[in-house]
Amino acid sequence: MLVLVTGGAGFIGSHIVTALRSAGHRVRVLDALLPAAHHTPPPVPEGVEWRPADVRDRAAVAEALRGADAVCHQAAMVGLGKDFADAPDYVSCNDLGTAILLAGMADAGVRSLLLAGSMVVYGEGRYACGRHGVVRPGPRQVADLDAGRFEPPCPHCGEPLAPGLVDEDAPADPRNVYAATKLAQEHLAAAWARATGGRAVSLRYHNVYGPGMPRDTPYAGVAALFRSALARGEAPAVFEDGRQRRDFIHVTDVAAANAAALAGIGGLPEGTLRAYNVATGTPRTVGEMATVLAAVTGGPEPRVTGQYRLGDVRHVTASADRIRAELGWSAQVPFAEGVADFARAPLRALA
Ligand SMILES: NC(=O)c1ccc[n+]([C@@H]2O[C@H](COP(=O)([O-])OP(=O)(O)OC[C@H]3O[C@@H](n4cnc5c(N)ncnc54)[C@H](O)[C@@H]3O)[C@@H](O)[C@H]2O)c1
């Protein structure tokens, strides 16, 4: 197949390009090389067709779609950003960009879409109360966070909750601008599928880490922030109490999930979007990630700071049962090995 990979010069996109090429596909990359993601243009892998353009540029998208059999849409502004003033840029890149891409696909008759979805659509993950069963905690309160009460209480009785694994049928509950734009991407893709008879897969990546992650920016993931601190000889600063749970997934596993989804997308019903968690199924804590990285690099022990970001959720960890059963994919890189490899791999310089 000829696959158009938007955002193919980015952290995850560049690994997807490698995985798709190894699976025998031809790849065309469209990427605007956003300054928040790139300081200098990355080298273009040999054999890849390169389109340095914005996904919001209709003409460039139409040209890039010519002859394509499928689109793998990774281009997006990522992370929590600096403050609410970023909102129009997130919406423009992520949602207007997706709408323009989908309109181009509708015109060009391209009927297969892999979307870079995200765990952020779930907001707080799955929680159960001893008395009330599965519940959805409300927004975290500043007063609680200031007082170091990080665990969300039961919305009915205020008792502590037990975190669990979220599955794809959990209600969406985006809790920041980025999350809202990622959810809107899924809704747009589902509307496109219905209107055109196309097939869409949203791969809801959990916390992706690995070689090529960008350095320390307001848009970077937590593993990169820890790595950057250690590279400066500083202790990684762990927010809250470090016990917030995440599912850390290695980028080569995420790339393999895209290849598996491309192989399986033809088996989905026409006119639908199907969502899959791309996760290991094994929760880790943010503090654990910092501790392992510090140990592998021989750097200073992590410092638990009690700071917080209002848009962050406490725990979000996922079941990967659906993707295993339907697409035959499961994570292959063990946490200890993946983190040790990441600790030594170069980060992408942004400045
Ligand atoms: N990194 C994670 O942990 C994670 C988790 C869940 C979902 N995702 C999703 O995965 C995708 C890739 O993220 P990443 O971590 O590789 O980020 P990244 O910033 O490294 O890569 C994104 C790429 O998209 C490009 N881009 C952004 N806006 C564009 C536009 N309007 N037109 C063309 N190109 C544009 C950027 O230049 C960059 O190369 C994103 O859609 C993101 O939402 C990432």
The ligand as an SDF file (V2000), in Angstrom:
LIG
                    3D

 44 48  0  0  0  0  0  0  0  0999 V2000
    3.5240   11.0500   22.8940 N   0  0  0  0  0  0  0  0  0  0  0  0
    2.5000   10.4710   23.5330 C   0  0  0  0  0  0  0  0  0  0  0  0
    2.6510    9.9460   24.6610 O   0  0  0  0  0  0  0  0  0  0  0  0
    1.1430   10.4060   22.8850 C   0  0  0  0  0  0  0  0  0  0  0  0
    0.0890    9.7910   23.6000 C   0  0  0  0  0  0  0  0  0  0  0  0
   -1.1760    9.7270   23.0210 C   0  0  0  0  0  0  0  0  0  0  0  0
   -1.3700   10.2290   21.7360 C   0  0  0  0  0  0  0  0  0  0  0  0
   -0.3560   10.8270   21.0650 N   0  0  0  0  0  0  0  0  0  0  0  0
   -0.6290   11.3280   19.7070 C   0  0  0  0  0  0  0  0  0  0  0  0
    0.3480   10.8100   18.8190 O   0  0  0  0  0  0  0  0  0  0  0  0
    0.5810   11.7280   17.7390 C   0  0  0  0  0  0  0  0  0  0  0  0
    2.0710   11.9660   17.5700 C   0  0  0  0  0  0  0  0  0  0  0  0
    2.5710   12.5710   18.7750 O   0  0  0  0  0  0  0  0  0  0  0  0
    4.1230   12.7080   19.0750 P   0  0  0  0  0  0  0  0  0  0  0  0
    4.3140   12.4450   20.5280 O   0  0  0  0  0  0  0  0  0  0  0  0
    4.9210   11.9380   18.0770 O   0  0  0  0  0  0  0  0  0  0  0  0
    4.3180   14.2770   18.8620 O   0  0  0  0  0  0  0  0  0  0  0  0
    5.4150   15.0850   18.0020 P   0  0  0  0  0  0  0  0  0  0  0  0
    5.2330   16.5210   18.3300 O   0  0  0  0  0  0  0  0  0  0  0  0
    6.7720   14.4910   18.1810 O   0  0  0  0  0  0  0  0  0  0  0  0
    4.9450   14.7970   16.5190 O   0  0  0  0  0  0  0  0  0  0  0  0
    3.8650   15.4550   15.9030 C   0  0  0  0  0  0  0  0  0  0  0  0
    4.3030   15.8270   14.5090 C   0  0  0  0  0  0  0  0  0  0  0  0
    3.1800   16.4360   13.8480 O   0  0  0  0  0  0  0  0  0  0  0  0
    3.6360   17.5790   13.1630 C   0  0  0  0  0  0  0  0  0  0  0  0
    2.5020   18.5100   13.0670 N   0  0  0  0  0  0  0  0  0  0  0  0
    1.8280   19.1000   14.0790 C   0  0  0  0  0  0  0  0  0  0  0  0
    0.8520   19.8680   13.6050 N   0  0  0  0  0  0  0  0  0  0  0  0
    0.9000   19.7600   12.2590 C   0  0  0  0  0  0  0  0  0  0  0  0
    0.1390   20.3190   11.2020 C   0  0  0  0  0  0  0  0  0  0  0  0
   -0.8530   21.1870   11.4500 N   0  0  0  0  0  0  0  0  0  0  0  0
    0.4360   19.9700    9.9220 N   0  0  0  0  0  0  0  0  0  0  0  0
    1.4380   19.0900    9.6730 C   0  0  0  0  0  0  0  0  0  0  0  0
    2.2170   18.5550   10.6280 N   0  0  0  0  0  0  0  0  0  0  0  0
    1.9380   18.8890   11.9140 C   0  0  0  0  0  0  0  0  0  0  0  0
    4.7840   18.1330   13.9890 C   0  0  0  0  0  0  0  0  0  0  0  0
    5.6820   18.9300   13.2100 O   0  0  0  0  0  0  0  0  0  0  0  0
    5.4470   16.8300   14.4760 C   0  0  0  0  0  0  0  0  0  0  0  0
    6.4550   16.3860   13.5850 O   0  0  0  0  0  0  0  0  0  0  0  0
   -0.2280   12.9730   18.0800 C   0  0  0  0  0  0  0  0  0  0  0  0
   -1.4380   12.9310   17.3490 O   0  0  0  0  0  0  0  0  0  0  0  0
   -0.5190   12.8360   19.5680 C   0  0  0  0  0  0  0  0  0  0  0  0
   -1.7180   13.4870   19.9330 O   0  0  0  0  0  0  0  0  0  0  0  0
    0.8910   10.9320   21.6090 C   0  0  0  0  0  0  0  0  0  0  0  0
  1  2  1  0
  2  3  2  0
  2  4  1  0
  4  5  1  0
  4 44  2  0
  5  6  2  0
  6  7  1  0
  7  8  2  0
  8  9  1  0
  8 44  1  0
  9 10  1  0
  9 42  1  0
 10 11  1  0
 11 12  1  0
 11 40  1  0
 12 13  1  0
 13 14  1  0
 14 15  2  0
 14 16  1  0
 14 17  1  0
 17 18  1  0
 18 19  2  0
 18 20  1  0
 18 21  1  0
 21 22  1  0
 22 23  1  0
 23 24  1  0
 23 38  1  0
 24 25  1  0
 25 26  1  0
 25 36  1  0
 26 27  1  0
 26 35  1  0
 27 28  2  0
 28 29  1  0
 29 30  1  0
 29 35  2  0
 30 31  1  0
 30 32  2  0
 32 33  1  0
 33 34  2  0
 34 35  1  0
 36 37  1  0
 36 38  1  0
 38 39  1  0
 40 41  1  0
 40 42  1  0
 42 43  1  0
M  CHG  2   8   1  16  -1
M  END
$$$$
